[in-house]
């Protein structure tokens, strides 16, 4: 194997993250790097045998997975949110804890799949978003409706493209429980109607979303949703602590072909 071929392989402390010549989306590569940092940290802590060596397919052993879980339980400092913090969060995000909210919406999905050029995909998604948000003078509502439907048919990687991108039940309504949580957080609990001014990220890819109509839900008292509020704050604390821990590990590691040092970049999903 040539030196040129070796140099194309991303590594963490010399451990290859993929096979030579394999091209991974940036986010997938970062995820593998984070997992490898944690796997190596678990070995250094004596929680995983030194003989545990990962392959280049991104899959780790069951022993490594259990060791990483034990490592994070030991290393991450996760304080219990105070009653005041719970109530403050609920007051600031009351709409997110309403019951029965539903929307009529449609989307254009730019799916992130293995081997896809994520940067090029994002640029295309952003150009479609800009095009759909810009209205020509004198353009009617029917014209705008047709433009979105045509964009969905041309670009969306979702079966809904055959129906102009419409998502929802038989009556056209979409509820938070119908969506992936990360998608629902961007759609529900907000007042926006129309093409959203941002791309919506989900486990499926990048979405250009238009909210056509909203039907407000019934606000729930704090006592009724206290458990959900507590879980939300615990999840926030976990993600923050994990990102900080990964930054420390990345700062101590030798990284080749992958960057994990940008404070604004999410290291975990």
C-alpha positions in Angstrom: 0.0 0.0 0.0 1.4 3.4 -1.0 2.1 6.3 1.4 -0.4 8.3 -0.7 -3.1 5.8 0.0 -2.4 5.6 3.7 -2.5 9.4 3.9 -6.1 9.4 2.7 -7.3 7.4 5.7 -8.6 9.4 8.7 -7.1 8.2 12.0 -7.4 8.7 15.8 -4.0 8.0 17.5 -3.1 5.9 14.5 -6.3 3.8 14.5 -8.0 3.9 11.1 -11.6 5.1 11.0 -12.4 3.6 7.6 -11.0 1.5 4.8 -8.5 3.0 2.3 -10.2 4.7 -0.5 -13.5 4.8 1.3 -15.2 8.3 1.4 -17.5 9.1 4.3 -19.8 12.0 4.8 -18.2 14.5 7.2 -20.7 13.9 10.0 -20.3 10.2 9.8 -16.6 10.5 9.9 -16.8 12.8 13.0 -19.2 10.3 14.7 -16.7 7.5 14.1 -13.9 9.7 15.5 -15.8 10.5 18.6 -16.6 6.8 19.2 -13.0 5.9 18.7 -11.9 8.5 21.2 -14.2 7.1 23.8 -13.2 3.5 23.0 -9.6 4.3 23.5 -10.3 6.3 26.7 -12.2 3.2 28.1 -9.1 1.1 27.4 -6.8 3.6 29.1 -9.1 3.6 32.1 -8.9 -0.2 32.3 -12.5 -0.8 31.4 -11.8 -2.5 28.1 -9.2 -5.1 27.1 -6.3 -3.9 25.1 -7.0 -6.7 22.6 -10.3 -5.1 21.6 -9.5 -3.7 18.2 -12.2 -2.1 16.0 -12.6 -2.8 12.3 -12.9 -0.1 9.7 -16.7 -0.4 9.2 -17.6 1.9 12.2 -19.0 -1.0 14.2 -17.6 -1.5 17.7 -17.8 -4.6 19.9 -20.5 -5.2 22.6 -17.7 -5.1 25.1 -16.5 -1.7 23.8 -20.0 -0.3 23.9 -20.5 -1.4 27.5 -17.1 0.0 28.5 -17.9 3.4 26.9 -21.2 3.5 28.8 -19.3 2.7 32.1 -16.7 5.3 31.2 -19.3 8.1 30.7 -21.2 7.2 33.8 -18.0 7.6 35.8 -16.6 10.7 34.0 -19.5 12.9 33.2 -20.7 15.3 35.9 -24.5 15.5 35.6 -26.0 17.6 38.4 -29.7 17.2 39.1 -31.7 20.2 37.8 -33.1 22.3 40.6 -36.9 22.9 41.0 -36.3 26.5 40.1 -34.5 25.5 36.8 -37.4 23.1 36.0 -40.0 25.8 36.4 -38.0 28.4 34.6 -37.5 26.0 31.6 -41.2 25.2 31.5 -42.2 28.8 31.6 -39.8 29.7 28.7 -40.9 26.7 26.6 -44.6 26.2 27.6 -45.6 25.7 23.9 -43.3 22.7 23.7 -45.2 21.0 26.5 -48.7 21.7 25.1 -50.9 18.7 24.2 -52.6 18.2 20.9 -50.8 20.7 18.7 -50.9 19.8 15.1 -49.8 21.4 11.8 -50.3 21.1 8.1 -46.9 21.0 6.5 -44.8 19.8 3.6 -41.1 19.4 3.0 -38.3 18.8 0.5 -35.9 16.2 1.9 -32.3 16.1 0.9 -31.3 12.7 2.3 -27.9 12.2 3.8 -26.8 8.7 2.6 -23.4 6.9 2.6 -21.1 8.3 0.1 -23.1 11.5 -0.5 -21.1 14.8 -0.7 -22.7 16.5 2.3 -21.3 20.0 1.5 -22.7 19.9 -2.0 -26.0 18.6 -0.7 -26.2 21.4 1.9 -25.4 24.0 -0.8 -28.2 22.6 -3.0 -30.7 22.5 0.0 -29.8 26.1 0.9 -30.3 27.2 -2.7 -33.8 25.6 -2.9 -34.7 27.1 0.5 -33.7 30.6 -0.7 -35.6 30.1 -4.0 -38.8 29.0 -2.2 -38.6 31.9 0.3 -38.2 34.5 -2.4 -41.4 35.6 -4.0 -41.6 37.4 -7.3 -43.7 40.5 -7.4 -47.3 39.7 -8.4 -46.9 36.0 -7.6 -50.1 34.4 -6.4 -50.6 31.9 -3.6 -51.4 29.3 -6.2 -48.1 30.1 -7.9 -46.2 29.7 -4.7 -48.0 26.4 -4.0 -47.0 25.1 -7.4 -43.4 26.1 -6.9 -43.0 24.2 -3.7 -44.7 21.1 -5.2 -42.4 21.2 -8.2 -39.4 21.5 -5.9 -40.5 18.5 -3.9 -41.0 16.5 -7.1 -37.7 17.5 -8.5 -35.4 17.2 -5.4 -37.1 15.4 -2.4 -35.9 12.0 -1.4 -39.1 11.3 0.4 -42.1 9.4 -1.0 -44.2 12.5 -0.2 -42.6 14.1 -3.2 -45.3 12.5 -5.3 -47.8 14.6 -3.3 -46.0 17.9 -3.5 -44.1 17.1 -0.3 -47.2 17.0 1.9 -46.7 15.1 5.2 -49.4 14.1 7.7 -52.3 11.8 8.2 -55.2 11.2 5.9 -56.7 14.6 6.8 -53.3 16.3 6.2 -52.5 16.9 9.9 -49.1 16.2 11.4 -48.4 15.8 15.2 -45.2 15.8 17.1 -45.6 12.1 17.9 -45.6 11.4 14.1 -42.0 12.8 13.7 -38.5 12.1 14.7 -37.9 14.1 17.9 -35.2 16.3 16.4 -37.6 17.2 13.5 -40.5 17.8 15.9 -38.5 20.2 18.0 -38.0 22.5 15.0 -41.6 22.4 13.9 -43.8 22.3 17.0 -43.9 24.9 19.8 -43.1 27.8 17.4 -45.5 30.4 15.9 -44.0 30.3 12.4 -46.1 29.8 9.3 -44.7 29.7 5.8 -41.4 28.4 4.5 -39.1 28.2 7.6 -36.1 30.5 7.3 -33.7 27.6 8.1 -32.9 24.1 7.1 -34.3 21.5 9.5 -31.8 18.8 10.4 -32.9 15.3 11.2 -31.5 11.8 11.2 -32.8 11.5 7.6 -31.0 14.6 6.2 -31.8 18.2 5.5 -35.4 19.4 5.1 -36.8 22.5 3.6 -40.1 22.8 5.5 -43.3 24.9 4.9 -45.9 25.1 7.6 -49.2 25.8 5.9 -51.4 26.0 9.0 -51.1 25.6 12.8 -53.7 24.4 15.3 -52.6 25.3 18.8 -52.4 22.6 21.5 -53.7 22.8 25.1 -51.1 24.2 27.5 -50.2 21.8 30.3 -49.5 22.9 33.9 -46.0 22.4 35.2 -47.1 19.6 37.6 -48.5 17.6 34.7 -45.3 17.7 32.6 -42.6 18.0 35.4 -41.1 14.6 34.4 -40.8 15.6 30.7 -39.2 18.9 31.7 -36.7 17.2 34.0 -35.8 14.7 31.3 -35.3 17.5 28.8 -32.9 19.3 31.1 -31.0 16.1 31.9 -30.6 15.4 28.2 -29.3 18.9 27.7 -26.8 18.5 30.6 -25.7 15.1 29.2 -25.0 16.5 25.7 -23.1 19.5 27.1 -21.0 17.3 29.4 -20.3 14.8 26.6 -19.2 17.5 24.2 -16.8 19.0 26.8 -15.4 15.6 27.6 -14.9 14.8 23.9 -13.1 18.2 23.4 -10.7 17.2 26.2 -10.0 13.8 24.6 -9.6 15.4 21.1 -7.1 17.9 22.5 -5.0 15.0 23.9 -5.2 12.9 20.8 -3.4 12.8 17.4 -6.1 13.3 14.8 -5.5 12.8 11.1 -8.0 13.6 8.4 -10.8 14.6 10.8 -11.4 17.9 12.8 -13.1 17.9 16.2 -11.9 21.1 17.6 -14.6 23.6 16.5 -16.6 24.7 19.5 -19.7 25.4 17.4 -19.7 22.0 15.8 -21.9 19.3 17.4 -19.7 16.3 18.2 -22.7 14.1 19.1 -26.3 13.9 17.8 
